[in-house]
Amino acid sequence: MLTSHKSELINQDRRRFLTTAATGFAVTGIASLLPLNLSRAEQNAEVRPFRVHIPEKDLIDLRRRINATRWPSRETVDDGSQGAQLAAFQELVRYWGTDYDWRKAESRLNALSQFMTTIDGLDVHFIHVRSPHANALPLIMTHGWPGSVFELLKTIGPLTDPTSYGGRAEDAFHVILPSIPGFGFSGKPKSTGWSPDHIARAWIELMKRLGYTYYVAQGGDWGSPISSAMARQAPAALLGIHINLPATLPSDVASVLAGGGPAPQHLSSKERAAFDSLSTFYKKYRAYAAMMGTRPQTIGYALTDSPAGLAAWMSDYNNGEPQRLLNRDEMLDDVTLYWLTNTAASSARLYWETSGQSVLLSAAQKTAEISIPVAISVFPDEVYRAPESWARRAYKNLIYFREVEKGGHFAAWEQPDLFAAELRAAFRSLRPAL
């Protein structure tokens, strides 16, 4: 339930938007009306328009490096248990160095309203697309690793203009997609301290600068602890959060997993399935996090010098999920962004900043401190399927929980329409009364 104070702020924001919309202007791509105070911010350079243009010489250098790749010997097994398999990966890299076109990805970004603003001394890049529907709910969504804003782009249409995708106008969102510091076109931190808590404070400041007096937040992967940190900080404007990689793992179960022991006897069938998935993930597929969480600079040298190495490191995530569930251009858009912005090392440092704390462990993410509404969608091919029993123990104000039929770790990328439908349903009860 909204307090009278929040309701008053919401009404003020709605009146301001309606006034602004009447004199708004269109931008390239999806219709996007900027609020009045954003125009003022641009005038005083607090928020600056941004466009992507990578110099051609950088693309030429990338192709040269790709085509000069020094290959290892073939794996000694007939499956992917040792990592990216040589033959299939060579074909991907061959395509990357010959037929792949970065300019198409660049055009997709530039068709959207992009901006840069400086928060706590660091440039933050973000996409801001306003819905054509006047009463849309502002939504800030955060990507993860090895993702970027690319993983969220296909949801912009369904979220901002639901009537064009079989939805209702009253389910529309204004969408804000920031790039995490150290990722994409955002600045690279030059000192320690840019943890999920710090990033959450920056996102809260960003939403203030954009003039939003009420909004919701969403995240998967790193976006989950960042959105959860926003919820713990509980600014008055934040109505609730939605996460698709929730921190539901109980401490007692986590202790068993850490020791490599068998599943506790008291687990239900769904809890046992989650335990087994996490056990497999920790034993076979999590080496990347251990490396980046302890020696991000060391692995950074290799990933920064070899495009093929970077592509293998990123595409092998979660037992090769990007290769299995994304098409090759989608995956290469993301890898190329990391390469061209030289963010392999800076993005890896986010793992180091958390000092090895699990993003899945309820105690580590301090879920007991979250009092605002929380919504969770569970996708079947995620690292684990969070059981509802664990979710309700972890989040005391869980207002929405649903297990969907398809999608994985990159749910917004893999199933954008389904993902958008989940957000509409999850946040429907939090929308201000019109």
C-alpha positions, 0 to 999 in steps of 0.5 A: 500500500502506498503512503499518503506521502508517496501518493502525493509525490506520484500525483506530482510526477504524473502531472509534470509528465502530462505537462511535459508530454504535451510539449515533448519531442521525438527521438530516433527509434522508439518514441521517447519523451524526455521529462522536463527536468531531464531537459534542464539537466542537459542544459547544465550538462548533468546529463549528456546525450551520447552516441556510439561510434567506434573508429574503423581502425579499432575494428580493423585491429580486432579482425587482424587479431582474430585472424592471427589467433594461435589455437590450442590442441583439440580437447581430449574428450568428445563433449564440452566437459573441458570447455569450449570445443575447438571445432565449433569455437573455431567456426564461431571465431572465423565468422567473427573475423570475416562476416560479423558486422559490428556496425549493425549492433552500433546502429541498434544502440544509436536508434535509442536515446542514450546518455552519460552522466557523472556520479561519484566521479564516474561516468555512467552510460544509460539508455532511457526510453520513455513509453508513449503511454502517459501513465507508464511505470518507470523501471530501471533494469540492470544487466550482469556478467557476461552480459551488457545492455545488449541482453535487455534491448529486446524487451524495450518494445514490449515494455514501453509499448505493450499494445503493439505486443498484445499487452495493455496500455496500463502495463507500460513502463518507461525503461532505464538501462544503465551500464554497470561501472566497469562495463560497456561505455560506463567509466572504469573505476580507478579505485576500490569501493564500487560494490553492488551497494555503491552501484545501488546508491548510484542508480538511486541518484540516477533516478533522482536526476531523471526526475522520477519520484516513484519507480521499480527496479529489476535485475538478474545476475549482478542486477539481482544483488544491485537491485536488492541493495537498492531495496535494502537502502529503501529510498522512498521512491522505490516501490518494489523490485523484481529479480530473476536470480534470487538469493534464496540459498539457506545458510545450512544448505550453503554450508553443505554445498561448500563442503561438497557433502551430500544433500540434506535429508530434509529437503523437498523434491524441489529443494533437492533439485535446486541443491543438485543444480547448484552442486553441479554448477559449483563443481563444474561451471563456476571456475570463472567466478573464482578466478575473477573474484581473486585475480581479476587483474591476472585473467584480465591480461589474457582477456584484454590481449586475445579476442578469441580468449575473451570470446571463449571465456564469455561464451562458456558461461553456465556450461556454454549457455550463450552458445546454446541459447543465443544466436551467434550475432547476439553473442558476438555483439556482447563480446565485441562490446567488451573488446572495443571498450576494453572492459574485460578486466574492469568488469571482472573486478566486480567479483573481487569487490564482493570478496567472494560473497555468493550472490545466491546466499540469502545471508550474504545478500542480507535479504532479511533486511529487505522490507519493500515488495519483492517479485521473483520469476524462476526460469528453468535453464537458470543456474538453479531453480529457486524453490518457492519455499526458500524464496519465502524464507529469504524475502519476507515481503514476497508479493509474486513468485512464478516458475515459467516454462522456458528461458535461462540465465539470459532470460530477457535476451532469450525470451523477451516477450515472456520476460516482459509479460512477467514484469507486467504481472509482477509489478501490476499490484504496485502501480499507482492508482490512476 
